[in-house]
Amino acid sequence: MLFSILAGPVAIGLIFFSVIVLKLRGSYTELLAGLWFVFIMSDNRASGLSSFEQSKYVYTVLLAFFLFFDNKNFKPFSKFYLRFLPFMLIAFYCLFHSPTSIFLQAFSKTLSYFFLLLLVPNYLSKSYRENGTDLLRLLIYVAIFILLMGLVFKVFIPSYVTLEQRYRGMLGNPNGLGLFCLIVFIFFVLINKSFAQLFNRNEKIVFYGLIFLSILLSGSRNALFAVMIFLLFSAFTRISAVFGFVMLILLLMGYEYINVNILTIVKSLGLQSYLRAETLSNAAGRYVAWKLAWDNISKDIFLGHGFEYTNNLFKTNQQALNDLGHQGNAHNSYLTFWLDTGLLGLLAFLWGFVGNFIRAAKRNKLAMAALYAILFSAVFESYLTASLNPYTIVIVMLLTILTSDEILPIQAEAIIPLH
């Protein structure tokens, strides 16, 4: 990171060289952890770290090159991507409906999503064969390092990790930090459930402390509520998967009541300052974004216009959205999938995504609680539609671990009780 700040684009060459060296040494664990680290750093807004944005594409292409031209070294191949194959076929087909001006960006984003689903499971499986649970420890330590580094900067150079008076750590914005904490928290809890002896008590205390401190400092409401959902449904699914699902339905039925009375509830708890109650009443501009998205979806419900279409739509309407109090993109993964790949693409993605979590629940009952929390978080952020970010890769790694017969063979007692 220091080299990137000092040398700028030269760091791309250094990363390129480092990836080649790691491959020649057969360091697949470090290659995977390094890919995630580069994704995290590419999210940072600091101009001195801009080289990571270009480096992540170089890194991803190199890993794809190694996989395709040295495929014997990765056998047996992970079949994780197969469940998402219908989604990817639809996404590629939607490219034919992309505006000409964004076709290249749309194609590269579609290809990168396919690469993520193909590369990460194969590199993770290869690494696990050679290094076992050391891989999992290294991934957790990457997260610990990122969270610690943010807190260190907050003490010594607070302006570096602050955006609009809110703590953002080493991520691009405060909500991004909250999302990062949510995803790695879920990853850590489920890994601990499946590998009970992997971390000692002190390591767990440090990690949980860093997670919750970072969430509180970020002020991310979405992350806080999603963590509460995960913890709540973790308790429910321990009783029964059916009971957990029933409670989810009841929560969804009561959502409108909560939404209408959210301001009163927050004030009664004395949390109006921390939860920025003044923005709850106007949904922080998200309803404006969702209306624009739905107005365009209604023109072509079943097929989308390719990845990048949503970003282009919101950039085109940026001034009008700013006047209405909204900045950014659609802030909703489902609407973004719908715009980019149509209803067919959205349903195909959910079939692969939810289906993998159901498979994972056969090995770890908490997988369903994780699914509910992630699906909730995706209502307010579009991160699931992006491949080369710090969040989606963690979900793919988690699902790979929990659905792999090689890493976690199914045991009879691990199957979800249906009572």
C-alpha positions, 0 to 999 in steps of 0.5 A, a space after each residue: 500500500 505504501 508503494 502505491 502511494 509513493 509510486 502510483 501506477 508503478 504499483 501495478 507492475 509490482 502487483 503483476 510481478 508478485 502474482 507471477 512469483 506467487 504462482 511459480 511458488 505454488 502459493 495459491 492461498 496467498 494468491 486468493 488472499 491477495 486478490 481479496 486484499 486488492 479488491 478491498 484497497 480498490 474500494 478506498 477513495 484515497 487518490 494514492 491508492 488509485 492503482 489498486 483499481 487498475 490492478 484488480 483487473 490485471 490480477 483477475 485476468 492473470 488468475 484466469 490465465 493460470 486456471 485456463 492454461 494450467 487446468 490440470 493443476 486445479 483438478 478436480 474442478 469446482 462445479 460451483 459456477 454451474 448453478 449460476 450458469 443460467 444467470 450468466 447465459 441470460 446476462 451475456 444475452 442481455 448484452 445484445 440489448 446494451 446501448 452501443 456506448 456502454 457495450 465494452 464496459 457491459 461486456 467486461 463486467 459480465 465477463 468479470 462476474 463469470 470469472 469471479 464465480 469460476 476463479 474463486 471456488 477453484 483457487 479456494 479448493 486448490 488452496 484448501 487441498 494444500 493448506 487446509 484450514 490455514 487458508 481460513 485463518 489467513 482470510 480472517 487475518 486479512 479482515 483483522 488487518 483491514 479493520 485494525 489499519 482503519 482504527 490506527 488511522 482514526 487515531 493518528 490521521 482521522 481525516 484519512 478515514 472520515 467521509 462527511 464526518 462519518 468513519 469509513 475505515 479503509 473502505 470507500 464510504 461508511 456504509 461500505 465499511 458497515 457492509 464489509 463488517 456484516 459480511 466478514 462477521 457472517 463469514 467468521 461466525 459460520 466458519 467457527 460453527 463448522 471449524 470449532 477449533 480454528 480460533 481460540 477465545 482471545 482471537 474471537 474476542 479481538 475479532 468480534 470487538 473490531 467488528 462491532 466497534 467498526 460498525 458503531 463508528 461507521 453509523 451504518 444503520 443497514 449493517 446494524 439491522 442486518 447483524 441483528 437479523 442474522 443474530 435473531 434468525 440464528 437463534 430461530 434456526 437453532 430451534 428449527 429451520 421451519 420455525 425460522 422461515 415462519 418468523 421471516 414471513 411474520 417479519 415481512 408481514 410486519 415490515 410496513 408497520 415498522 416502516 411507518 412507525 420507524 421514527 417513533 420507535 427510534 425516538 422512543 429508544 433514544 437513538 435518534 442521534 446515532 441512527 440519524 433520524 432526520 434521514 429516516 423520514 425521507 429514506 435518504 433519497 433511496 425512494 427517488 432512485 427506486 422510482 427511477 429504476 422501476 420506471 425504466 424496468 416497466 418498459 421492458 420487464 423480462 429482459 435487461 440491457 446488460 451490466 453497466 446499464 444501471 450505472 449509465 442510467 443514473 449517470 445520465 439522470 444525475 443532475 435531476 436526481 441530485 435536485 431530488 436529494 439522491 446521489 449514487 446508483 440504484 442502492 438496491 441489488 434486486 432493482 439493479 439486477 432487474 435493470 441489467 438482466 431483466 426479471 429472467 436474470 434476477 430470478 436465475 440469480 436468486 435460484 443459484 444464490 438461494 439454492 446454494 445457501 439451502 445446500 449450505 444449510 445441510 452442513 451448517 444450520 446458520 446458513 439460512 440466517 446468513 441468507 436472510 441477513 444478506 438478502 436484507 442488506 441487498 435491499 439497500 445496496 447494489 453490491 451483489 450485482 458487482 463482482 470485483 468488490 470487497 463483499 461479493 467475493 467473501 460470499 462466494 468463498 463462504 458458499 464454496 466452503 459450505 457446499 463443498 463435499 471436499 471441504 465439508 462432507 455432509 454428516 447426518 447430524 448436520 442436516 437441518 431438522 425439519 421439526 
